[in-house]
Every structure is written in structure tokens, then in C-alpha cells.
Amino acid sequence: MQTQYINEMLDLPELKIRQILSIDAGEVHIEAVPLGDKQCCPCCGSDQDVIRKGKNDTRRVRHLSIFEKKTYLHVPSIRMYCTRCEAGFVWAYEFVGPKQRYSKLFRSQSVEQALGSTVAHSARMQQAPASTVQRMHHEAVPAECEQIYAQVWEEAKDMKDLVLGIDDFAIKKGHTYNTGIHNLKGEAMLDLLPGRKLEELRAYAQAHPDFLWLSPKAVVMDLAQPYHTWISECFPNAIRIADRFHVHRYVIESVQEVRKTVQHTLSPRAKAYLKTNHRLLNPPAESLNEESRKRLETLLNYSHLLRSVWEWKEAFATWYDCSPNFDVARLGFDRWCEQGDRIDHPAVRSTLKTMRNWKEEIVNYHKCRWTNATVEGRHNRIKAFQRRHYFTRNRSRYKAGILIECNRHRLLC
């Protein structure tokens, strides 16, 4: 059989294919030999005084599959001897590590598949034992995580007008949480720290001086008081911004509370219609199609109170989108609060109290227009990672897996 193109197919420039030994139902066995005659001595580095002293048993190395068939390379285990330093050694191949039965390309592909799915899935795709792929994964993840970690922190330290995003996500809803630190401008997750309480955040800052060396222009977070206290202590000159979508959620929740109040006063048919279409009250009106706008108008005609609170919600979105600068935004925010004061409902009053308490952080959005939208997207990836890996108990592997999952685009570069 012709073998002149097999080397290019296997991507092994250091080897020369001698012959194809066999092609069985699911396996291909290929005999290959090294192109060179000599190899440098690992002790003294000489290649002139190295001689061959026979062969050991042939090495059988699993390589990338060819046409969904397992591929095994049979390469000679050549004994070498250096007459200068009298050291004996075995021929070292670049495509496979010493005493390993799987090539480096096979290992890297198996790990890449496991990162995007599970070890069990990668093992099925590669037709290899799950324990073997698991071992490859555990060996590769720490090194890749360390490389990514150093890269993203170096970029953050050197970045001009750095913008950080801080938000928590649940390990177990209502019980344990993690906090993620993100470089919004650099599109990277910087670190993962356990907990979200103020003492846990302070302990992290003391244990990681690299974090305090950052000089962010702004930090985006939700309305959790521990985050704002912590950031004001670590970066007193940074602009603290209340995340737009977290803030807007308070207003939407008040709209739904008013809807529930109105719903109980309607006829059974109108009550059912309002309950069925209640989600039409949440998005901006311009994002709805014509049919949805007609149904929305029907809902608003049920109650003057419901229409008033919906218009108040729409005015808040307009304030976010259309305020040209910080000074105008401050005036617009006060007018919006006055509009809410005219709505007589406990949910609206509670929301206005929260908004006025966080007025500075909310209006600061118009100094630096960044949100945690990308952070929320990473949270979805993290939750998928946790489901795939069944909440890994080893903290270092758990953290490394999440950092790689959220920065995988850097591995592909």
C-alpha cells in the first residue's frame, strides 16, 4: 500500500512510515521509524560520540483515529550510548512522552473534548478507557489553568481604563455561593473566590496582593452591600456602578406585584387573560411584534394603575438609554422618582426607597456605560459545567475547570 501521504495525515514529521502492518475491523497498525540516525546525548549534549547499541521491544503508541478506526504506531525502542560521558539512554520521540502509550496529539484532543463535555463522552469518542482520559484530564487542567491565570492577570494589570465586574453564583441555591471577578473590557474571568460575605472578600484581598495592585476605572456589581463596601476599601477611586439589569429587575418585580393586585379585582375571564399574558409587561414595548402589542394594550386597559406602573417602567428604560450625560441623568432620575411617587402602591414605594438609597451607584452608569451582561452569560456556562461534572468536590480542580471553561476562547487562539 502507498504510504507517501500517511505522514501528512498523521502529522508526524519526525517519523517515516515503513509499512501498514494490518487493518482490522476497528484498528489500524502502522510501523514507523525515526528519520534521523543519531540523537543528542541528554547528559553532555553531544551527537558525534553517540552510537546505537541495539533495540528493545517495539513501542506501541495510540495515535489519533483514522476514519473512526483506532490507530496504533509501532516504533522501535532504540538503545543509544554516548562514548564521551558513557551514558546510556533510549531514543526520545517528540510525538510521545517517555514511558507513555498515548501520543501527545491524542492526549490533547481527548482533554479538549472533555473540557467541552465530560470525560465519559470524550472516552466514548476516542474509544479509550474512561479512567485513562480522566487521568489525562487531571494532568492537563492544572497546567492550562496556570497559563490562562497568568495571562489574564498580566493583561488586567497593564490594561488602561480597566473595568471589573463582580457577581456571585450559587453552588447550592440558598446555601453556598462563589464570587467571580471578571475583566469586562478584556473579556476574561480573572479569579474565583469562595463565599460572598464581607469577611470572606476581605480575606481574599489580603491573601492576593495582585488584586490590590489593579487600578480599575470602574467596578460593576449588583446592589449587595458587602460588594460595595469591599470595593470602596480596595479601590477608593474607582467608580462603583450598580449593574443595569439587576436594578431594572427591581422595577419589573414591582410591575408584577401591581399586576397581581389588579388581577384579583377582575372578572374570571379577564383575570385568566392577564395571568396568561403577564410576561408581556416585562420587555420594552418596541421589542414586541404587532400581535403582542395588541395583547399588551388589552392588558393595560384593564386598570389605570397597571397602565401607570407600566409607563413608569418604560420611562426607566428610556432614562437608561437616552440620558446623554451624567448631569442630565441625575435630573432625569429625580423626575422618574417623582413619577413613581404619584403611583399609590406599596411595591412601588418599596422600589423607590431602594432606588433612592442607591442613587449614586445607579446614576454612575452614565459615567461609564458597562454592565454585567457577559458575566451572566458566564454564569450559565458555569452552571452547565457544574451539572456536567456533578459538583466536583476537589476545590482546586473545580476552580481550574471553571477558569478554563470561562476563558476557553484563549485556548483556541
FINUDO-634314 format. One line per 5 residues: number of its first residue (from 1); their letters; for each residue x, y, z of C-alpha. Coordinates in nm, 2 decimals, always signed. Last residue first. Layout:
// residues N
NUM	a	X Y Z | ...
This chain:
// residues 413
413	cllrh	-0.61 +3.12 +1.98 | -0.82 +2.83 +2.08 | -0.70 +2.82 +2.44 | -0.79 +3.19 +2.48 | -1.15 +3.12 +2.37
408	rncei	-1.17 +2.87 +2.66 | -1.17 +3.15 +2.91 | -1.49 +3.08 +3.10 | -1.45 +2.70 +3.09 | -1.08 +2.72 +3.17
403	ligak	-1.15 +2.93 +3.48 | -1.43 +2.70 +3.57 | -1.22 +2.38 +3.54 | -0.94 +2.53 +3.74 | -1.17 +2.63 +4.03
398	yrsrn	-1.33 +2.28 +4.04 | -0.99 +2.11 +4.02 | -0.85 +2.32 +4.30 | -1.17 +2.27 +4.51 | -1.18 +1.89 +4.48
393	rtfyh	-1.55 +1.82 +4.54 | -1.66 +1.84 +4.17 | -2.02 +1.95 +4.15 | -2.16 +1.67 +3.93 | -1.91 +1.74 +3.65
388	rrqfa	-2.17 +1.80 +3.38 | -2.41 +1.98 +3.61 | -2.14 +2.21 +3.75 | -2.01 +2.29 +3.39 | -2.37 +2.38 +3.29
383	kirnh	-2.39 +2.61 +3.59 | -2.06 +2.77 +3.50 | -2.16 +2.82 +3.14 | -2.48 +2.99 +3.25 | -2.28 +3.20 +3.49
378	rgevt	-2.06 +3.30 +3.20 | -2.36 +3.46 +3.03 | -2.44 +3.65 +3.35 | -2.09 +3.79 +3.35 | -2.13 +3.90 +2.99
373	antwr	-2.43 +4.10 +3.09 | -2.25 +4.26 +3.38 | -2.30 +4.61 +3.25 | -2.07 +4.89 +3.13 | -2.16 +5.25 +3.04
368	ckhyn	-1.91 +5.45 +3.24 | -2.02 +5.79 +3.37 | -2.38 +5.72 +3.28 | -2.38 +5.41 +3.49 | -2.29 +5.63 +3.78
363	vieek	-2.66 +5.71 +3.81 | -2.73 +5.38 +3.97 | -2.43 +5.39 +4.21 | -2.52 +5.75 +4.32 | -2.90 +5.67 +4.36
358	wnrmt	-2.85 +5.36 +4.57 | -3.07 +5.47 +4.86 | -3.30 +5.65 +4.62 | -3.36 +5.34 +4.42 | -3.42 +5.12 +4.72
353	kltsr	-3.68 +5.36 +4.86 | -3.84 +5.38 +4.51 | -3.87 +5.00 +4.50 | -4.05 +4.99 +4.83 | -4.29 +5.27 +4.72
348	vaphd	-4.37 +5.09 +4.40 | -4.44 +4.77 +4.58 | -4.66 +4.95 +4.84 | -4.89 +5.11 +4.57 | -5.00 +5.47 +4.52
343	irdgq	-4.84 +5.58 +4.20 | -4.77 +5.95 +4.22 | -4.44 +5.89 +4.39 | -4.33 +5.69 +4.08 | -4.33 +6.00 +3.86
338	ecwrd	-4.13 +6.18 +4.13 | -3.87 +5.90 +4.11 | -3.86 +5.94 +3.73 | -3.81 +6.32 +3.77 | -3.52 +6.26 +4.01
333	fglra	-3.36 +6.01 +3.77 | -3.39 +6.26 +3.48 | -3.21 +6.53 +3.68 | -2.92 +6.29 +3.77 | -2.91 +6.16 +3.41
328	vdfnp	-2.88 +6.52 +3.27 | -2.57 +6.57 +3.48 | -2.42 +6.23 +3.39 | -2.45 +6.26 +3.02 | -2.68 +6.20 +2.72
323	scdyw	-2.96 +6.02 +2.90 | -3.14 +5.83 +2.63 | -3.10 +5.46 +2.70 | -3.11 +5.44 +3.08 | -3.39 +5.71 +3.11
318	tafae	-3.59 +5.53 +2.83 | -3.57 +5.21 +3.04 | -3.69 +5.40 +3.34 | -3.97 +5.56 +3.14 | -4.09 +5.22 +3.03
313	kwewv	-4.13 +5.11 +3.40 | -4.32 +5.42 +3.48 | -4.55 +5.36 +3.18 | -4.61 +5.01 +3.32 | -4.69 +5.15 +3.66
308	srllh	-4.94 +5.39 +3.52 | -5.10 +5.13 +3.29 | -5.15 +4.89 +3.58 | -5.30 +5.16 +3.80 | -5.54 +5.27 +3.52
303	synll	-5.66 +4.91 +3.50 | -5.79 +4.66 +3.25 | -5.69 +4.87 +2.95 | -5.33 +4.78 +3.01 | -5.39 +4.42 +2.94
298	telrk	-5.57 +4.49 +2.62 | -5.28 +4.71 +2.51 | -5.04 +4.43 +2.58 | -5.25 +4.19 +2.36 | -5.23 +4.44 +2.07
293	rseen	-4.86 +4.49 +2.13 | -4.80 +4.11 +2.12 | -4.97 +4.10 +1.78 | -4.77 +4.38 +1.64 | -4.43 +4.24 +1.75
288	lseap	-4.27 +4.34 +2.08 | -3.92 +4.49 +2.12 | -4.06 +4.85 +2.09 | -4.27 +4.79 +2.41 | -3.97 +4.72 +2.63
283	pnllr	-3.99 +4.37 +2.79 | -4.17 +4.30 +3.12 | -4.54 +4.36 +3.07 | -4.58 +4.10 +2.80 | -4.49 +3.84 +3.07
278	hntkl	-4.84 +3.87 +3.22 | -5.00 +3.72 +2.91 | -5.17 +3.41 +3.07 | -5.23 +3.59 +3.40 | -5.40 +3.88 +3.23
273	yakar	-5.62 +3.65 +3.02 | -5.72 +3.44 +3.32 | -5.81 +3.75 +3.52 | -6.01 +3.90 +3.23 | -6.21 +3.58 +3.20
268	pslth	-6.26 +3.55 +3.58 | -6.37 +3.91 +3.61 | -6.10 +4.15 +3.75 | -6.02 +4.26 +4.11 | -5.78 +3.98 +4.19
263	qvtkr	-5.57 +4.06 +3.88 | -5.51 +4.42 +3.99 | -5.31 +4.32 +4.29 | -5.11 +4.06 +4.09 | -5.04 +4.32 +3.82
258	veqvs	-4.91 +4.56 +4.09 | -4.67 +4.29 +4.21 | -4.57 +4.23 +3.85 | -4.48 +4.59 +3.79 | -4.28 +4.60 +4.12
253	eivyr	-4.08 +4.30 +4.00 | -4.01 +4.48 +3.68 | -3.87 +4.78 +3.87 | -3.65 +4.57 +4.09 | -3.52 +4.38 +3.78
248	hvhfr	-3.41 +4.71 +3.63 | -3.15 +4.74 +3.90 | -3.00 +4.40 +3.84 | -3.01 +4.47 +3.46 | -2.83 +4.80 +3.50
243	dairi	-2.55 +4.68 +3.72 | -2.49 +4.93 +4.00 | -2.17 +5.11 +3.92 | -1.89 +5.19 +4.16 | -1.65 +5.43 +4.00
238	anpfc	-1.30 +5.35 +4.13 | -1.10 +5.60 +4.35 | -1.15 +5.41 +4.67 | -1.03 +5.08 +4.52 | -0.98 +4.82 +4.80
233	esiwt	-1.20 +4.98 +5.07 | -1.47 +5.11 +4.84 | -1.46 +4.77 +4.66 | -1.53 +4.58 +4.98 | -1.81 +4.81 +5.10
228	hypqa	-1.98 +4.80 +4.76 | -1.95 +4.42 +4.75 | -2.08 +4.37 +5.10 | -2.38 +4.60 +5.03 | -2.53 +4.38 +4.76
223	ldmvv	-2.68 +4.61 +4.50 | -2.53 +4.44 +4.19 | -2.18 +4.49 +4.06 | -1.98 +4.69 +3.81 | -1.64 +4.82 +3.90
218	akpsl	-1.49 +5.13 +3.74 | -1.15 +5.28 +3.64 | -0.97 +4.98 +3.78 | -0.62 +5.01 +3.92 | -0.51 +4.65 +3.99
213	wlfdp	-0.23 +4.61 +4.25 | -0.49 +4.52 +4.51 | -0.58 +4.20 +4.32 | -0.22 +4.10 +4.29 | -0.19 +4.12 +4.67
208	haqay	-0.40 +3.80 +4.69 | -0.42 +3.67 +5.06 | -0.53 +4.01 +5.20 | -0.78 +4.07 +4.92 | -0.93 +3.72 +4.96
203	arlee	-0.97 +3.76 +5.34 | -1.15 +4.09 +5.28 | -1.40 +3.91 +5.05 | -1.46 +3.63 +5.30 | -1.51 +3.89 +5.58
198	lkrgp	-1.76 +4.07 +5.36 | -1.97 +3.77 +5.28 | -1.98 +3.63 +4.92 | -1.83 +3.29 +4.95 | -1.54 +3.11 +4.79
193	lldlm	-1.32 +3.31 +4.54 | -1.30 +3.27 +4.16 | -1.05 +3.47 +3.96 | -0.98 +3.67 +3.65 | -1.26 +3.58 +3.41
188	aegkl	-1.19 +3.73 +3.07 | -1.35 +3.96 +2.82 | -1.07 +4.22 +2.84 | -1.31 +4.51 +2.90 | -1.52 +4.32 +3.14
183	nhigt	-1.23 +4.18 +3.34 | -1.42 +3.95 +3.57 | -1.40 +3.86 +3.94 | -1.64 +3.57 +4.03 | -1.79 +3.51 +4.37
178	nythg	-1.89 +3.17 +4.49 | -2.20 +3.07 +4.68 | -2.32 +2.82 +4.94 | -2.67 +2.78 +5.10 | -2.96 +2.94 +4.92
173	kkiaf	-2.90 +2.76 +4.59 | -2.62 +2.52 +4.62 | -2.31 +2.62 +4.42 | -2.48 +2.95 +4.36 | -2.34 +3.24 +4.16
168	ddigl	-2.19 +3.57 +4.27 | -2.11 +3.89 +4.09 | -1.82 +4.13 +4.03 | -1.73 +4.30 +3.70 | -1.41 +4.50 +3.66
163	vldkm	-1.34 +4.78 +3.42 | -0.98 +4.87 +3.34 | -0.92 +5.21 +3.19 | -0.58 +5.12 +3.06 | -0.49 +4.75 +3.08
158	dkaee	-0.14 +4.65 +3.20 | -0.25 +4.49 +3.53 | -0.55 +4.32 +3.36 | -0.34 +4.18 +3.08 | -0.10 +4.03 +3.32
153	wvqay	-0.39 +3.88 +3.52 | -0.54 +3.72 +3.21 | -0.21 +3.56 +3.10 | -0.10 +3.43 +3.44 | -0.44 +3.26 +3.50
148	iqece	-0.45 +3.12 +3.15 | -0.11 +2.95 +3.19 | -0.19 +2.82 +3.54 | -0.52 +2.69 +3.42 | -0.36 +2.50 +3.13
143	apvae	-0.10 +2.35 +3.36 | -0.37 +2.25 +3.62 | -0.60 +2.10 +3.35 | -0.35 +1.87 +3.17 | -0.27 +1.61 +3.44
138	hhmrq	-0.63 +1.58 +3.56 | -0.76 +1.55 +3.21 | -0.51 +1.28 +3.11 | -0.60 +1.08 +3.42 | -0.97 +1.11 +3.34
133	vtsap	-0.90 +1.00 +2.98 | -0.73 +0.69 +3.12 | -1.00 +0.62 +3.37 | -1.26 +0.65 +3.09 | -1.09 +0.38 +2.89
128	aqqmr	-1.04 +0.47 +2.52 | -1.27 +0.47 +2.22 | -1.19 +0.83 +2.14 | -1.55 +0.94 +2.12 | -1.66 +0.72 +2.41
123	ashav	-1.37 +0.84 +2.63 | -1.45 +1.20 +2.54 | -1.82 +1.15 +2.65 | -1.71 +0.99 +2.98 | -1.47 +1.27 +3.05
118	tsgla	-1.74 +1.52 +3.01 | -1.84 +1.80 +2.76 | -1.64 +2.09 +2.64 | -1.33 +2.03 +2.86 | -1.35 +1.65 +2.79
113	qevsq	-1.32 +1.71 +2.42 | -1.02 +1.93 +2.46 | -0.86 +1.67 +2.70 | -0.91 +1.39 +2.45 | -0.76 +1.61 +2.17
108	srflk	-0.45 +1.70 +2.38 | -0.39 +1.34 +2.48 | -0.42 +1.21 +2.12 | -0.19 +1.48 +2.00 | +0.06 +1.40 +2.27
103	syrqk	+0.07 +1.03 +2.17 | -0.07 +0.76 +2.40 | +0.13 +0.47 +2.54 | +0.37 +0.67 +2.76 | +0.70 +0.55 +2.90
98	pgvfe	+0.87 +0.87 +2.78 | +0.64 +1.12 +2.62 | +0.50 +1.09 +2.27 | +0.53 +1.30 +1.95 | +0.88 +1.42 +2.03
93	yawvf	+1.04 +1.07 +2.04 | +1.33 +1.00 +2.28 | +1.57 +0.72 +2.18 | +1.67 +0.53 +2.49 | +1.97 +0.62 +2.70
88	gaecr	+2.31 +0.50 +2.81 | +2.57 +0.73 +2.94 | +2.95 +0.68 +2.90 | +3.02 +1.05 +2.91 | +3.21 +1.06 +2.58
83	tcymr	+3.12 +0.72 +2.44 | +2.75 +0.81 +2.45 | +2.52 +0.50 +2.41 | +2.18 +0.47 +2.25 | +1.91 +0.19 +2.28
78	ispvh	+1.64 +0.22 +2.02 | +1.28 +0.15 +2.11 | +1.14 +0.09 +1.76 | +0.80 +0.24 +1.67 | +0.47 +0.07 +1.62
73	lytkk	+0.20 +0.33 +1.58 | -0.15 +0.23 +1.67 | -0.46 +0.39 +1.51 | -0.81 +0.32 +1.63 | -1.05 +0.34 +1.34
68	efisl	-1.30 +0.63 +1.31 | -1.16 +0.72 +0.96 | -0.81 +0.75 +1.11 | -0.80 +0.78 +1.49 | -0.54 +1.00 +1.66
63	hrvrr	-0.24 +0.80 +1.80 | -0.20 +0.50 +2.04 | +0.16 +0.41 +2.08 | +0.30 +0.05 +2.05 | +0.67 +0.05 +2.14
58	tdnkg	+0.88 -0.23 +1.99 | +1.09 -0.43 +2.24 | +1.44 -0.31 +2.30 | +1.68 -0.23 +2.02 | +2.06 -0.24 +1.96
53	krivd	+2.35 -0.04 +2.08 | +2.34 +0.27 +1.86 | +2.63 +0.52 +1.89 | +2.66 +0.87 +2.02 | +3.00 +1.05 +2.01
48	qdsgc	+2.91 +1.30 +1.74 | +2.57 +1.40 +1.89 | +2.70 +1.56 +2.21 | +2.46 +1.72 +2.46 | +2.65 +1.61 +2.76
43	cpccq	+2.38 +1.44 +2.96 | +2.08 +1.41 +2.72 | +2.31 +1.28 +2.45 | +2.20 +1.41 +2.11 | +2.02 +1.17 +1.88
38	kdglp	+2.15 +0.97 +1.59 | +2.03 +0.81 +1.27 | +1.74 +1.05 +1.20 | +1.41 +0.99 +1.02 | +1.27 +0.78 +1.31
33	vaeih	+1.09 +0.45 +1.22 | +0.72 +0.37 +1.16 | +0.51 +0.06 +1.15 | +0.14 +0.12 +1.13 | -0.15 -0.08 +1.29
28	vegad	-0.50 +0.03 +1.21 | -0.79 -0.09 +1.43 | -1.17 -0.13 +1.41 | -1.24 -0.42 +1.18 | -0.87 -0.49 +1.12
23	isliq	-0.62 -0.31 +0.91 | -0.27 -0.46 +0.95 | +0.10 -0.39 +0.94 | +0.10 -0.07 +0.73 | +0.45 -0.02 +0.62
18	rikle	+0.77 +0.19 +0.67 | +0.62 +0.53 +0.77 | +0.89 +0.78 +0.83 | +0.88 +0.96 +1.16 | +0.99 +1.31 +1.28
13	pldlm	+0.73 +1.49 +1.07 | +0.43 +1.32 +1.25 | +0.11 +1.49 +1.14 | -0.08 +1.16 +1.09 | -0.23 +1.26 +0.76
8	eniyq	+0.10 +1.42 +0.64 | +0.29 +1.11 +0.73 | +0.03 +0.89 +0.55 | +0.08 +1.07 +0.23 | +0.38 +0.87 +0.09
3	tqm	+0.25 +0.54 +0.23 | +0.12 +0.35 -0.08 | +0.00 +0.00 +0.00
